[in-house]
Amino acid sequence: MDFSSKPFLLDGATGTNLYRAGMPEGACVEKWALEHPDAILSLQSAFVDAGSNAVLAPTFSANRARLSHYGLGGRVAQMNKELVALSRRAVGGRAYVGADLSPTGGFPRPFGDMTFDELIDIYAEQGKALMEAGADFYMVETQVSLAEARAAVIALKRLGAGPVFVTMTVDRQGKTMNGNSALACLIVLTGLGADAFGLNCSTGPSDMLATLRELAPYAEVPLIAKPNAGVEEGEDGYRYLSPEDFAAYSADFLSSGVTILGGCCGTGPEHIKALREAVDKCPPQTGAPVKRDDVCIMAVSEKEAFIFRDEPELSRPLACTENLAEDIMEAEEDAADILLVELNAPEDIETVVENSYMLKLPLCAASHDLALLEAMAVQHHGTLLIDSRSLSDRSAAKALSERYGCI
C-alpha cells in the first residue's frame, strides 16, 4: 500500500451524508448503517467513482465504550467485521478499505475515572476485530486528546496492525480541546510508530493549512489533511464551501508537504471529485525539508513541544512522594529544562500520573528497574526521557525508544 509517493485521496464525510440519506438524529450510526446497507454501498461507491483511493469503513464509534450507550457493547467484534465487509462490497476491489477508530468518550486519570490500561484495552478489542476483518489500514481520527490517541496507537501496534494513520482535531491556534499542541501530538505519536499523521475536521481548510505548514518541517512521516467543508462566518455560524472552493486549497496543501487528502463533515462525492481533478493538475511535490540538523532534542510535556538546540538542563532528582506537586513547581521555578523523577516502586508510577496535570516541562525518569521505566513510558503522555546512567544495560533504553519513542 503506497500512500507516500503521490497524492493519496481518502473519502469524504460519512455521518453528515447518512443524515441526508435519512438517518435520524441520535441514532447509533454503526447499527443504522448495518440496517440500511444501501446507504453505505451507494455513498462509498460514489466516493470511489469520484476518485478516492480509499474509503473508511463506518466503524467510527464501534468501540465498547460507545456501543454500550446503545446496549451493544457485547457486539464489538461482530459489528466491526460486518461494517468492514460492507465497505468491501461498496468499493468492489477498486479502492482500499480503512478501519476507522474514534474517541471513546472516556478520560483516563487524573481527569477521569478510566485507567489508561482500560482505554488501551477498549481500542485493542476493536483493533483485533478490525484486523480479523482484513482492514487495509487503520485511521485513528477526530482525536481531541493526546492521551487517547496514544492509547489507540499503542493498542494497534501491540496487535501488529498497520499502517496506522492518526489525525487530531484542533482549533485555530493548533490546539486540541485538551490543550495539546499539534506539534506535540506529531512528535509523540510518530515516536510510538504512527505511519502518517495529520488533522481532520477542525475549522475548515484555511486554518488547517496554516497549522500543517508549521508541522511540515518536523514531520518524518506523510502528512494528512482531511478538513471539513465548513467556514465560520461571524454570527451566521457556518456555511459549507462549494466543491470548487474546497478543492482550491489542494495545491497549497501539496506544496506544504501533505500527501494524503480527504474531506470531513459536509464533504460529499462532489467535493472528492473536485479534489481529484485539482490534485491531478498539480505538479509533483518534494515537500518541506525536515528541520533536524540543528536540533539536539525534540521533547514533549503532556501539552507542548520543546525543541532544544543545546543540551538541556535537568532538574535535581525528584522523589515520588506526597510532596511531588510542590517539588515540581520548585524545579520549574529553578529554570530547569527537564524534570528528573526517580522511580523506585510501582506506586511511584501512580504518583507521577496523579500529578501529571502539574507538568509544564518534559519528563525524564531514572530507575534501576527496567519494568518501572517501561510502565512510565506507557503511562506518560509526553515524550519520556530516560536517564540511561541508571541502567546497567544501555541497550534496554534503546528498546524503549523504539517501542515508545523514549529519548
C-alpha positions as MATLAB code, in Angstrom:
seq = 'MDFSSKPFLLDGATGTNLYRAGMPEGACVEKWALEHPDAILSLQSAFVDAGSNAVLAPTFSANRARLSHYGLGGRVAQMNKELVALSRRAVGGRAYVGADLSPTGGFPRPFGDMTFDELIDIYAEQGKALMEAGADFYMVETQVSLAEARAAVIALKRLGAGPVFVTMTVDRQGKTMNGNSALACLIVLTGLGADAFGLNCSTGPSDMLATLRELAPYAEVPLIAKPNAGVEEGEDGYRYLSPEDFAAYSADFLSSGVTILGGCCGTGPEHIKALREAVDKCPPQTGAPVKRDDVCIMAVSEKEAFIFRDEPELSRPLACTENLAEDIMEAEEDAADILLVELNAPEDIETVVENSYMLKLPLCAASHDLALLEAMAVQHHGTLLIDSRSLSDRSAAKALSERYGCI';
ca = [
       0.000    0.000    0.000;
       1.802    3.119   -1.255;
       0.447    6.282    0.342;
       3.559    8.455    0.464;
       4.934    8.947   -3.048;
       1.970   10.749   -4.638;
      -1.318   12.319   -3.550;
      -3.440    9.648   -1.899;
      -7.128   10.509   -1.641;
      -9.361    9.376    1.184;
     -13.135    9.715    1.104;
     -15.383   12.469    2.451;
     -17.885   12.598    5.291;
     -19.855    9.590    6.431;
     -22.094   10.922    9.203;
     -23.407   14.057    7.510;
     -24.129   12.128    4.309;
     -26.003    9.415    6.216;
     -28.155   12.082    7.860;
     -29.008   13.310    4.376;
     -29.918    9.727    3.497;
     -32.466    9.614    6.310;
     -30.560    8.553    9.433;
     -32.311   10.145   12.439;
     -30.524   12.330   14.985;
     -29.262   10.347   17.978;
     -29.172    7.024   16.129;
     -26.290    4.621   16.568;
     -24.536    5.263   13.252;
     -22.982    1.813   13.059;
     -26.261   -0.002   13.779;
     -28.173    2.187   11.324;
     -25.566    1.568    8.617;
     -25.936   -2.197    9.001;
     -29.724   -1.911    8.915;
     -29.584    0.327    5.818;
     -26.667   -1.129    3.826;
     -27.742    0.518    0.566;
     -26.903    3.935    2.060;
     -23.276    2.935    2.654;
     -22.989    0.993   -0.597;
     -24.221    3.975   -2.595;
     -22.150    6.581   -0.740;
     -18.843    4.745   -0.761;
     -19.215    3.578   -4.343;
     -19.779    7.228   -5.276;
     -16.604    8.246   -3.413;
     -14.575    5.712   -5.382;
     -16.175    6.864   -8.641;
     -15.183   10.410   -7.664;
     -11.520    9.456   -7.229;
     -10.973    8.187   -3.677;
      -8.076    5.755   -3.346;
      -9.547    4.531   -0.062;
     -12.737    4.721    1.973;
     -13.132    4.428    5.722;
     -15.416    1.670    6.941;
     -18.186    3.154    9.134;
     -16.608    1.819   12.345;
     -16.042    5.305   13.794;
     -17.700    4.635   17.161;
     -17.790    0.844   17.047;
     -15.871    0.509   20.300;
     -17.176   -0.999   23.527;
     -17.499    2.320   25.346;
     -19.597    3.991   22.631;
     -21.684    0.971   21.656;
     -22.576    0.382   25.309;
     -24.674    3.562   25.217;
     -26.992    1.684   22.852;
     -26.862   -1.661   24.651;
     -24.494   -3.030   22.000;
     -21.259   -3.303   23.981;
     -21.156   -7.060   23.502;
     -21.295   -6.843   19.693;
     -17.974   -5.085   19.031;
     -16.366   -7.930   17.066;
     -19.481   -8.771   15.062;
     -20.323   -5.187   14.088;
     -16.788   -4.213   13.106;
     -16.442   -7.267   10.885;
     -19.805   -6.669    9.226;
     -19.087   -2.968    8.650;
     -15.700   -3.650    7.018;
     -17.335   -6.306    4.831;
     -20.000   -3.784    3.826;
     -17.341   -1.305    2.694;
     -15.575   -4.086    0.785;
     -18.780   -4.649   -1.145;
     -19.085   -0.933   -1.816;
     -15.614   -0.491   -3.332;
     -15.659   -3.753   -5.269;
     -11.881   -4.071   -5.257;
     -11.375   -0.600   -6.711;
     -10.051    1.049   -3.530;
      -8.559    0.287   -0.130;
     -10.765   -0.042    2.951;
      -9.501    1.614    6.104;
     -10.659    0.925    9.642;
     -11.961    3.998   11.451;
     -11.349    4.386   15.211;
     -12.642    7.406   17.103;
     -12.649    8.735   20.685;
     -14.347    6.551   23.283;
     -15.760    9.444   25.277;
     -13.799    8.334   28.342;
     -10.999   10.178   30.097;
      -8.034    8.486   31.781;
      -6.909    9.515   35.242;
      -6.298   12.027   36.712;
      -9.075   13.752   34.724;
     -11.498   10.822   34.560;
     -12.367    7.508   36.172;
     -10.827    5.284   33.496;
      -7.310    3.922   33.803;
      -5.060    4.282   30.797;
      -4.743    0.490   30.567;
      -8.549    0.227   30.340;
      -8.526    2.716   27.475;
      -5.854    0.677   25.661;
      -7.959   -2.458   26.167;
     -11.031   -0.850   24.561;
      -9.033    0.021   21.446;
      -7.326   -3.371   21.433;
     -10.704   -5.123   21.357;
     -11.853   -3.070   18.379;
      -8.457   -3.284   16.676;
      -8.424   -7.084   16.927;
     -11.840   -7.282   15.283;
     -10.750   -4.914   12.516;
      -7.612   -6.960   11.864;
      -9.691  -10.119   11.616;
     -11.987   -8.271    9.214;
      -8.991   -7.604    6.954;
      -8.793   -3.803    7.067;
      -6.071   -2.408    4.810;
      -5.055    0.373    7.218;
      -6.197    1.931   10.486;
      -7.329    5.549   10.843;
      -7.353    6.877   14.408;
      -9.222   10.111   13.805;
     -11.024   13.105   15.302;
      -8.856   12.799   18.394;
      -9.078   15.698   20.843;
      -6.752   14.214   23.474;
      -3.149   13.140   23.011;
      -3.641   10.602   25.805;
      -6.468    8.853   23.976;
      -4.659    8.944   20.644;
      -1.688    7.315   22.369;
      -3.937    4.566   23.750;
      -5.219    3.748   20.274;
      -1.768    3.676   18.681;
      -0.260    1.592   21.491;
      -3.135   -0.901   21.208;
      -2.812   -1.205   17.429;
       0.967   -1.509   17.466;
       0.834   -4.223   20.137;
      -1.526   -6.142   17.858;
       0.824   -5.710   14.919;
      -1.777   -3.727   12.986;
      -0.766   -1.279   10.315;
      -0.326    1.032    8.611;
      -1.665    3.343   11.340;
      -2.785    6.875   10.442;
      -3.619    9.406   13.166;
      -5.455   12.694   12.799;
      -6.162   15.189   15.560;
      -8.861   17.852   15.655;
      -7.573   21.291   16.616;
      -8.725   24.891   16.915;
      -7.374   27.937   15.095;
      -4.384   28.043   17.449;
      -3.451   24.475   16.561;
      -4.530   23.099   19.965;
      -6.770   20.152   20.756;
      -9.715   20.514   23.117;
      -7.432   19.102   25.832;
      -4.791   21.735   25.140;
      -2.248   19.558   23.302;
      -0.347   21.384   20.554;
      -0.369   19.812   17.098;
       3.439   19.610   17.109;
       3.413   17.821   20.461;
       0.975   15.279   19.024;
       3.099   14.790   15.911;
       6.272   14.114   17.888;
       4.706   11.761   20.434;
       2.537    9.740   18.047;
       5.170    9.225   15.386;
       7.519    8.213   18.193;
       5.015    5.470   19.017;
       5.058    4.310   15.412;
       2.238    6.150   13.631;
       2.855    5.759    9.893;
       1.140    9.012    8.909;
      -0.083   11.990   10.900;
      -2.321   14.955   10.324;
      -5.529   16.788   11.099;
      -9.191   16.212   10.384;
     -12.424   18.149   10.833;
     -11.256   21.237   12.806;
     -12.232   24.667   11.424;
     -12.007   24.227    7.667;
      -9.180   24.023    5.136;
      -7.699   27.514    5.580;
      -6.860   27.176    9.282;
      -5.801   23.555    8.841;
      -3.368   24.574    6.116;
      -1.718   27.104    8.419;
      -1.229   24.515   11.168;
       0.106   21.840    8.824;
       2.605   24.306    7.351;
       4.043   24.714   10.844;
       4.277   20.936   11.298;
       5.761   20.065    7.914;
       9.415   20.893    8.667;
       9.344   18.490   11.627;
       7.402   15.639   10.031;
       9.218   12.451    9.085;
       6.029   10.641    8.038;
       3.396   11.550    5.417;
       1.059   14.360    6.456;
      -2.737   14.107    6.250;
      -5.272   16.879    5.637;
      -8.940   15.911    5.992;
     -10.737   19.232    6.651;
     -14.436   19.765    6.939;
     -16.213   21.932    4.395;
     -17.339   24.495    6.951;
     -16.148   28.076    7.141;
     -17.114   30.161   10.157;
     -18.883   33.374    9.301;
     -19.412   35.528   12.365;
     -22.897   35.448   13.893;
     -24.290   33.496   10.956;
     -22.425   30.363   12.043;
     -21.037   28.069    9.372;
     -21.514   27.831    5.653;
     -20.295   24.956    3.519;
     -17.671   25.549    0.854;
     -18.578   24.578   -2.670;
     -16.640   21.614   -4.088;
     -14.570   24.008   -6.223;
     -13.720   26.289   -3.297;
     -12.862   23.280   -1.136;
     -10.569   21.817   -3.794;
      -8.867   25.176   -4.387;
      -6.734   24.530   -1.288;
      -5.255   21.325   -2.681;
      -2.221   22.905   -4.368;
      -1.244   24.699   -1.166;
      -1.667   21.527    0.887;
       0.531   19.564   -1.509;
       3.227   22.243   -1.666;
       3.285   22.279    2.152;
       4.164   18.589    2.332;
       0.731   16.982    2.621;
       0.394   13.769    0.581;
      -2.849   12.308    1.972;
      -6.032   14.311    1.395;
      -9.720   13.849    2.032;
     -12.767   15.523    3.476;
     -14.648   15.531    6.767;
     -18.039   16.967    7.808;
     -20.029   18.442    4.946;
     -17.980   16.909    2.147;
     -19.631   14.590   -0.358;
     -18.576   12.774   -3.533;
     -18.749   16.068   -5.408;
     -16.026   17.517   -3.127;
     -13.815   14.474   -3.660;
     -14.344   14.668   -7.427;
     -13.243   18.316   -7.437;
     -10.297   17.421   -5.189;
      -9.193   14.606   -7.508;
      -9.348   16.892  -10.536;
      -7.354   19.560   -8.705;
      -4.569   17.305   -7.398;
      -4.184   15.606  -10.757;
      -3.342   19.008  -12.246;
      -0.661   19.758   -9.640;
       2.987   19.095  -10.476;
       4.900   16.536   -8.368;
       5.844   17.945   -4.961;
       9.004   17.448   -2.956;
       7.524   18.722    0.314;
       9.217   20.766    3.016;
      12.706   19.774    4.170;
      12.843   18.198    7.605;
      14.379   20.597   10.154;
      16.516   18.343   12.279;
      20.126   19.302   11.546;
      20.461   21.818   14.361;
      18.156   20.077   16.849;
      19.678   18.374   19.870;
      16.443   17.015   21.353;
      12.749   17.310   20.494;
      10.731   16.513   23.607;
       7.138   16.928   24.702;
       5.451   17.608   28.003;
       1.845   16.435   28.099;
       0.830   19.633   26.282;
       3.698   21.354   24.482;
       6.681   20.551   22.282;
      10.172   21.685   23.294;
      12.946   21.941   20.731;
      16.357   22.020   22.372;
      19.275   23.021   20.205;
      21.705   22.730   23.104;
      21.995   20.089   25.820;
      19.004   20.659   28.157;
      19.401   21.182   31.891;
      17.922   18.516   34.176;
      16.296   19.399   37.467;
      17.549   17.945   40.715;
      16.217   14.382   41.188;
      12.622   14.462   42.434;
      11.356   11.702   44.704;
       7.840   10.409   44.143;
       6.400   11.417   47.491;
       3.248   13.200   48.625;
       5.191   16.419   48.049;
       5.803   15.782   44.349;
       3.476   18.583   43.195;
       5.342   21.136   45.288;
       8.692   19.732   44.152;
       7.630   20.043   40.510;
       6.700   23.703   40.968;
      10.007   24.440   42.700;
      12.015   22.715   39.974;
      10.229   24.675   37.265;
      10.881   27.916   39.140;
      14.573   26.963   39.262;
      14.642   27.236   35.452;
      15.246   23.558   34.717;
      14.595   22.465   31.135;
      13.537   18.917   32.002;
      12.142   17.403   35.206;
      14.000   14.357   36.552;
      11.992   11.909   38.689;
      13.286    8.843   40.493;
      11.252    5.633   40.201;
      11.830    3.030   42.912;
       8.496    1.203   43.207;
       5.283    0.652   41.201;
       3.467    3.169   43.408;
       5.801    5.855   42.076;
       4.196    5.496   38.627;
       0.778    6.228   40.104;
       2.166    9.239   41.977;
       3.528   10.705   38.749;
       0.250   10.031   36.920;
      -1.815   11.696   39.651;
       0.409   14.772   39.434;
       0.726   14.825   35.646;
      -1.541   17.881   35.379;
       1.288   19.837   37.043;
       3.854   19.043   34.376;
       4.780   22.013   32.200;
       8.166   20.599   31.169;
       9.292   17.319   29.571;
       9.857   14.419   31.965;
      12.976   12.317   32.489;
      12.894    9.124   34.565;
      15.730    7.425   36.424;
      15.442    3.860   37.718;
      17.457    0.680   38.013;
      14.269   -1.274   37.253;
      13.544   -1.606   33.527;
       9.928   -2.660   34.215;
       9.281    0.616   36.036;
      10.741    2.617   33.169;
       8.568    0.782   30.656;
       5.464    1.322   32.792;
       6.258    5.027   32.977;
       6.803    5.145   29.206;
       3.294    3.743   28.713;
       1.551    5.946   31.274;
       3.250    9.265   30.470;
       1.549   11.101   27.616;
       4.525   13.185   26.577;
       7.998   12.137   25.465;
       9.709   10.243   28.274;
      13.435   10.828   28.513;
      15.395    8.061   30.231;
      18.452    8.671   32.377;
      20.385    5.731   30.980;
      23.053    6.186   33.652;
      20.610    4.430   35.989;
      20.610    1.277   33.826;
      23.336   -1.348   33.765;
      22.212   -2.393   30.277;
      22.127    0.662   27.996;
      20.580   -1.380   25.178;
      17.391   -1.600   27.251;
      16.915    2.150   26.877;
      17.241    1.752   23.114;
      14.486   -0.863   23.119;
      12.158    1.520   24.972;
      12.987    4.220   22.465;
      11.978    2.003   19.577;
       8.757    0.906   21.264;
       7.550    4.139   22.843;
       9.609    6.940   21.340;
      11.630    7.459   24.522;
      14.805    9.514   24.378;
];
